[in-house]
Amino acid sequence: MLIVRAEIWPGGDGRLCYPIGEIVAANESDLASVSAYSGAVVQDAATAIGVAPWRKEFTLTGHRRESGVWPLVAAILQHVLAEEQEGRS
């Protein structure tokens, strides 16, 4: 399972940090070299700046594991955000 967390550190101070989002992705392909993943991308509310919370479930296929974690994260975000823009949230 892959978990990517986003936090805000006001003024760079970790003692004041708070979460603003998370990606949770599970490999559904028995760790095959070309894998499928399912999970969710979550954005927490930031009412002070008008950011609404949301949660988007996803299934992503065809990821070559040899390409590494960042292309996977990028593909998940592209997939979820494309669905958001198409109104399929």
BAZABA-728551 format. One record per atom (N, C-alpha, C): atom name; x, y, z. Coordinates in Angstrom, 1 decimal, always signed. Last residue first. Example, Ala and Ser with C-alpha at 12.3 -4.5 7.8 and 13.67 -1.06 7.14 Angstrom:
<nodes>
@at: N, east: +12.8, north: -2.2, up: +7.1
@at: CA, east: +13.7, north: -1.1, up: +7.1
@at: C, east: +12.9, north: +0.0, up: +7.9
@at: N, east: +13.2, north: -5.7, up: +7.8
@at: CA, east: +12.3, north: -4.5, up: +7.8
@at: C, east: +13.2, north: -3.3, up: +7.8
</nodes>
This chain:
<nodes>
@at: N, east: -17.1, north: +13.4, up: -10.9
@at: CA, east: -16.7, north: +13.2, up: -9.5
@at: C, east: -17.5, north: +12.3, up: -8.8
@at: N, east: -17.3, north: +14.0, up: -13.5
@at: CA, east: -17.7, north: +12.6, up: -13.1
@at: C, east: -17.3, north: +12.4, up: -11.7
@at: N, east: -16.6, north: +16.3, up: -14.7
@at: CA, east: -17.8, north: +16.3, up: -14.0
@at: C, east: -18.3, north: +14.9, up: -13.5
@at: N, east: -14.2, north: +16.6, up: -15.9
@at: CA, east: -15.3, north: +16.1, up: -16.8
@at: C, east: -16.6, north: +16.0, up: -16.0
@at: N, east: -12.7, north: +17.4, up: -13.8
@at: CA, east: -13.0, north: +18.4, up: -14.8
@at: C, east: -14.1, north: +17.9, up: -15.7
@at: N, east: -12.6, north: +14.9, up: -12.4
@at: CA, east: -13.2, north: +16.1, up: -11.7
@at: C, east: -13.6, north: +17.1, up: -12.8
@at: N, east: -11.2, north: +13.3, up: -14.2
@at: CA, east: -12.6, north: +13.0, up: -13.9
@at: C, east: -13.3, north: +14.2, up: -13.3
@at: N, east: -8.8, north: +14.7, up: -14.0
@at: CA, east: -9.5, north: +14.6, up: -15.3
@at: C, east: -10.9, north: +14.3, up: -15.1
@at: N, east: -8.1, north: +14.1, up: -11.3
@at: CA, east: -8.4, north: +15.5, up: -11.7
@at: C, east: -9.1, north: +15.6, up: -13.0
@at: N, east: -7.7, north: +11.4, up: -11.4
@at: CA, east: -8.7, north: +11.9, up: -10.5
@at: C, east: -9.1, north: +13.3, up: -11.0
@at: N, east: -5.5, north: +11.2, up: -13.3
@at: CA, east: -6.8, north: +10.4, up: -13.5
@at: C, east: -7.9, north: +11.1, up: -12.7
@at: N, east: -3.5, north: +12.8, up: -12.2
@at: CA, east: -4.1, north: +13.1, up: -13.5
@at: C, east: -5.4, north: +12.5, up: -13.7
@at: N, east: -3.1, north: +11.4, up: -9.8
@at: CA, east: -3.6, north: +12.7, up: -9.7
@at: C, east: -4.2, north: +13.2, up: -11.1
@at: N, east: -2.1, north: +9.0, up: -10.8
@at: CA, east: -3.3, north: +9.0, up: -10.0
@at: C, east: -3.9, north: +10.4, up: -10.0
@at: N, east: +0.2, north: +9.9, up: -12.2
@at: CA, east: -0.9, north: +9.3, up: -12.9
@at: C, east: -2.2, north: +9.2, up: -12.1
@at: N, east: +1.7, north: +10.9, up: -10.0
@at: CA, east: +1.3, north: +11.8, up: -11.1
@at: C, east: +0.1, north: +11.2, up: -11.9
@at: N, east: +2.2, north: +8.5, up: -8.6
@at: CA, east: +1.5, north: +9.6, up: -8.0
@at: C, east: +0.9, north: +10.5, up: -9.0
@at: N, east: +3.7, north: +7.1, up: -10.7
@at: CA, east: +2.4, north: +6.6, up: -10.2
@at: C, east: +1.6, north: +7.7, up: -9.5
@at: N, east: +5.9, north: +8.8, up: -10.9
@at: CA, east: +5.0, north: +8.6, up: -12.1
@at: C, east: +3.7, north: +8.0, up: -11.7
@at: N, east: +6.9, north: +8.3, up: -8.2
@at: CA, east: +6.4, north: +9.6, up: -8.6
@at: C, east: +5.5, north: +9.6, up: -9.9
@at: N, east: +7.7, north: +5.6, up: -8.0
@at: CA, east: +6.6, north: +6.1, up: -7.2
@at: C, east: +6.0, north: +7.4, up: -7.8
@at: N, east: +8.6, north: +3.7, up: -11.0
@at: CA, east: +8.8, north: +4.4, up: -9.7
@at: C, east: +7.5, north: +5.0, up: -9.2
@at: N, east: +8.9, north: +2.2, up: -13.2
@at: CA, east: +9.0, north: +3.6, up: -13.4
@at: C, east: +9.0, north: +4.4, up: -12.1
@at: N, east: +8.4, north: -0.4, up: -12.6
@at: CA, east: +9.8, north: +0.0, up: -12.7
@at: C, east: +9.9, north: +1.5, up: -12.9
@at: N, east: +5.6, north: -0.7, up: -12.8
@at: CA, east: +6.2, north: -0.5, up: -11.5
@at: C, east: +7.7, north: +0.0, up: -11.5
@at: N, east: +3.6, north: +0.8, up: -15.0
@at: CA, east: +4.8, north: +0.0, up: -15.0
@at: C, east: +5.5, north: +0.3, up: -13.7
@at: N, east: +0.1, north: +0.6, up: -14.9
@at: CA, east: +1.3, north: +1.3, up: -14.4
@at: C, east: +2.5, north: +0.4, up: -14.3
@at: N, east: -2.4, north: -0.3, up: -15.7
@at: CA, east: -1.3, north: -0.2, up: -16.7
@at: C, east: -0.1, north: +0.5, up: -16.2
@at: N, east: -5.1, north: +1.5, up: -14.1
@at: CA, east: -4.5, north: +0.3, up: -14.6
@at: C, east: -3.3, north: +0.7, up: -15.5
@at: N, east: -6.8, north: +2.6, up: -11.3
@at: CA, east: -5.8, north: +3.0, up: -12.3
@at: C, east: -5.1, north: +1.7, up: -12.8
@at: N, east: -9.6, north: +3.9, up: -9.8
@at: CA, east: -8.9, north: +2.6, up: -10.2
@at: C, east: -8.0, north: +3.0, up: -11.4
@at: N, east: -10.6, north: +5.9, up: -7.0
@at: CA, east: -10.0, north: +5.7, up: -8.3
@at: C, east: -9.6, north: +4.3, up: -8.5
@at: N, east: -12.6, north: +8.4, up: -5.3
@at: CA, east: -12.1, north: +7.0, up: -5.4
@at: C, east: -11.5, north: +6.8, up: -6.8
@at: N, east: -12.2, north: +11.4, up: -3.7
@at: CA, east: -12.4, north: +10.8, up: -5.0
@at: C, east: -11.8, north: +9.4, up: -5.0
@at: N, east: -13.4, north: +13.9, up: -1.7
@at: CA, east: -12.8, north: +12.5, up: -1.7
@at: C, east: -13.1, north: +11.9, up: -3.0
@at: N, east: -13.0, north: +17.2, up: -0.4
@at: CA, east: -13.6, north: +16.2, up: -1.3
@at: C, east: -12.8, north: +14.9, up: -1.2
@at: N, east: -13.7, north: +20.4, up: +1.1
@at: CA, east: -13.2, north: +19.1, up: +1.2
@at: C, east: -13.8, north: +18.2, up: +0.1
@at: N, east: -12.8, north: +23.6, up: -0.3
@at: CA, east: -13.8, north: +22.6, up: +0.1
@at: C, east: -13.2, north: +21.2, up: +0.2
@at: N, east: -11.3, north: +26.5, up: +0.6
@at: CA, east: -11.1, north: +25.2, up: +0.0
@at: C, east: -12.1, north: +24.2, up: +0.5
@at: N, east: -11.3, north: +29.1, up: +1.7
@at: CA, east: -12.3, north: +28.7, up: +0.8
@at: C, east: -12.1, north: +27.4, up: +0.1
@at: N, east: -9.5, north: +29.7, up: +3.7
@at: CA, east: -9.1, north: +30.2, up: +2.3
@at: C, east: -10.1, north: +29.7, up: +1.3
@at: N, east: -10.7, north: +28.7, up: +5.9
@at: CA, east: -10.1, north: +30.1, up: +6.0
@at: C, east: -9.8, north: +30.6, up: +4.6
@at: N, east: -11.3, north: +26.1, up: +5.3
@at: CA, east: -12.3, north: +27.1, up: +5.3
@at: C, east: -11.8, north: +28.5, up: +5.3
@at: N, east: -10.2, north: +23.7, up: +4.0
@at: CA, east: -9.4, north: +24.8, up: +4.5
@at: C, east: -10.3, north: +26.0, up: +4.4
@at: N, east: -10.7, north: +20.2, up: +4.1
@at: CA, east: -11.3, north: +21.5, up: +4.0
@at: C, east: -10.2, north: +22.5, up: +4.6
@at: N, east: -8.6, north: +17.8, up: +2.4
@at: CA, east: -9.3, north: +18.3, up: +3.6
@at: C, east: -9.8, north: +19.8, up: +3.3
@at: N, east: -9.0, north: +15.5, up: -0.2
@at: CA, east: -8.6, north: +16.9, up: +0.1
@at: C, east: -9.3, north: +17.4, up: +1.3
@at: N, east: -7.9, north: +12.4, up: -1.1
@at: CA, east: -8.7, north: +13.1, up: -0.2
@at: C, east: -8.1, north: +14.5, up: -0.1
@at: N, east: -8.2, north: +9.7, up: -3.3
@at: CA, east: -7.5, north: +10.9, up: -3.1
@at: C, east: -8.4, north: +11.8, up: -2.2
@at: N, east: -8.0, north: +6.1, up: -3.0
@at: CA, east: -8.7, north: +7.4, up: -2.9
@at: C, east: -7.7, north: +8.5, up: -2.7
@at: N, east: -7.9, north: +3.1, up: -4.9
@at: CA, east: -7.8, north: +3.8, up: -3.6
@at: C, east: -8.6, north: +5.1, up: -3.7
@at: N, east: -6.0, north: +0.7, up: -6.8
@at: CA, east: -7.3, north: +1.4, up: -6.4
@at: C, east: -7.0, north: +2.1, up: -5.1
@at: N, east: -4.0, north: -0.3, up: -9.6
@at: CA, east: -4.1, north: +0.3, up: -8.3
@at: C, east: -5.5, north: +0.8, up: -8.0
@at: N, east: -2.2, north: -2.7, up: -11.5
@at: CA, east: -3.4, north: -1.9, up: -11.3
@at: C, east: -3.5, north: -1.4, up: -9.9
@at: N, east: +1.0, north: -3.0, up: -13.2
@at: CA, east: +0.0, north: -3.2, up: -12.1
@at: C, east: -1.2, north: -2.3, up: -12.2
@at: N, east: +3.5, north: -4.8, up: -14.5
@at: CA, east: +2.5, north: -3.8, up: -14.9
@at: C, east: +1.3, north: -4.0, up: -14.0
@at: N, east: +4.6, north: -6.6, up: -12.7
@at: CA, east: +5.5, north: -5.6, up: -13.3
@at: C, east: +4.6, north: -4.5, up: -13.9
@at: N, east: +2.5, north: -7.3, up: -9.9
@at: CA, east: +2.9, north: -7.6, up: -11.2
@at: C, east: +3.8, north: -6.4, up: -11.8
@at: N, east: +1.5, north: -7.3, up: -7.2
@at: CA, east: +2.8, north: -6.7, up: -7.5
@at: C, east: +3.4, north: -7.1, up: -8.9
@at: N, east: -1.1, north: -8.1, up: -7.5
@at: CA, east: -0.2, north: -9.1, up: -6.9
@at: C, east: +1.3, north: -8.7, up: -7.2
@at: N, east: -2.7, north: -6.0, up: -8.3
@at: CA, east: -2.2, north: -6.9, up: -9.3
@at: C, east: -1.1, north: -7.9, up: -8.8
@at: N, east: -3.4, north: -3.8, up: -6.8
@at: CA, east: -4.5, north: -4.9, up: -7.0
@at: C, east: -4.0, north: -6.0, up: -7.9
@at: N, east: -2.1, north: -1.8, up: -4.4
@at: CA, east: -1.7, north: -2.6, up: -5.6
@at: C, east: -2.7, north: -3.8, up: -5.7
@at: N, east: -3.7, north: +1.0, up: -3.2
@at: CA, east: -3.4, north: -0.4, up: -3.0
@at: C, east: -3.1, north: -1.0, up: -4.4
@at: N, east: -3.3, north: +4.3, up: -2.0
@at: CA, east: -3.3, north: +3.4, up: -3.2
@at: C, east: -2.9, north: +2.0, up: -2.8
@at: N, east: -4.2, north: +7.3, up: -0.9
@at: CA, east: -4.0, north: +5.9, up: -0.4
@at: C, east: -4.3, north: +5.1, up: -1.6
@at: N, east: -3.3, north: +10.6, up: -0.3
@at: CA, east: -3.5, north: +9.6, up: -1.4
@at: C, east: -3.3, north: +8.2, up: -0.7
@at: N, east: -4.5, north: +13.5, up: +1.3
@at: CA, east: -3.8, north: +12.2, up: +1.3
@at: C, east: -4.2, north: +11.4, up: +0.1
@at: N, east: -4.3, north: +16.8, up: +2.9
@at: CA, east: -4.8, north: +15.8, up: +1.9
@at: C, east: -4.0, north: +14.5, up: +2.0
@at: N, east: -3.5, north: +18.4, up: +5.0
@at: CA, east: -4.5, north: +19.0, up: +4.0
@at: C, east: -4.9, north: +18.0, up: +2.9
@at: N, east: -2.6, north: +18.4, up: +8.5
@at: CA, east: -2.8, north: +17.7, up: +7.2
@at: C, east: -3.8, north: +18.5, up: +6.3
@at: N, east: -0.4, north: +20.8, up: +10.0
@at: CA, east: -1.7, north: +20.1, up: +9.9
@at: C, east: -1.9, north: +19.5, up: +8.5
@at: N, east: +2.2, north: +22.0, up: +12.2
@at: CA, east: +1.7, north: +21.4, up: +11.0
@at: C, east: +0.3, north: +20.8, up: +11.1
@at: N, east: +3.5, north: +23.1, up: +14.3
@at: CA, east: +2.2, north: +23.7, up: +13.9
@at: C, east: +1.6, north: +23.1, up: +12.7
@at: N, east: +5.9, north: +21.9, up: +14.4
@at: CA, east: +5.0, north: +21.8, up: +15.6
@at: C, east: +3.6, north: +22.3, up: +15.3
@at: N, east: +7.2, north: +22.6, up: +12.1
@at: CA, east: +6.6, north: +21.3, up: +12.2
@at: C, east: +5.7, north: +21.1, up: +13.4
@at: N, east: +7.4, north: +25.6, up: +10.6
@at: CA, east: +7.4, north: +25.0, up: +12.0
@at: C, east: +6.6, north: +23.7, up: +12.0
@at: N, east: +7.2, north: +27.1, up: +8.4
@at: CA, east: +8.2, north: +26.1, up: +8.4
@at: C, east: +8.3, north: +25.4, up: +9.8
@at: N, east: +5.0, north: +28.8, up: +8.6
@at: CA, east: +6.3, north: +29.4, up: +8.9
@at: C, east: +7.4, north: +28.3, up: +9.0
@at: N, east: +3.1, north: +25.9, up: +8.9
@at: CA, east: +3.1, north: +27.4, up: +8.9
@at: C, east: +4.5, north: +27.9, up: +9.4
@at: N, east: +3.0, north: +23.4, up: +6.9
@at: CA, east: +3.9, north: +23.7, up: +8.1
@at: C, east: +4.0, north: +25.3, up: +8.1
@at: N, east: +0.6, north: +21.2, up: +5.7
@at: CA, east: +1.1, north: +22.6, up: +5.8
@at: C, east: +1.9, north: +22.8, up: +7.0
@at: N, east: +0.9, north: +18.1, up: +4.0
@at: CA, east: +0.8, north: +18.9, up: +5.2
@at: C, east: +1.2, north: +20.3, up: +5.0
@at: N, east: -0.1, north: +15.1, up: +2.5
@at: CA, east: +0.3, north: +16.5, up: +2.3
@at: C, east: +0.0, north: +17.3, up: +3.6
@at: N, east: +1.0, north: +11.8, up: +2.1
@at: CA, east: +0.3, north: +12.8, up: +2.9
@at: C, east: +0.8, north: +14.2, up: +2.5
@at: N, east: +0.5, north: +8.7, up: +0.6
@at: CA, east: +1.2, north: +10.0, up: +0.4
@at: C, east: +0.4, north: +11.1, up: +1.1
@at: N, east: +0.9, north: +5.3, up: +0.7
@at: CA, east: +0.3, north: +6.5, up: +1.3
@at: C, east: +1.1, north: +7.7, up: +1.2
@at: N, east: +0.5, north: +2.2, up: -0.8
@at: CA, east: +1.2, north: +3.5, up: -0.9
@at: C, east: +0.3, north: +4.5, up: -0.2
@at: N, east: +0.8, north: -1.2, up: +0.0
@at: CA, east: +0.0, north: +0.0, up: +0.0
@at: C, east: +0.9, north: +1.2, up: +0.0
</nodes>
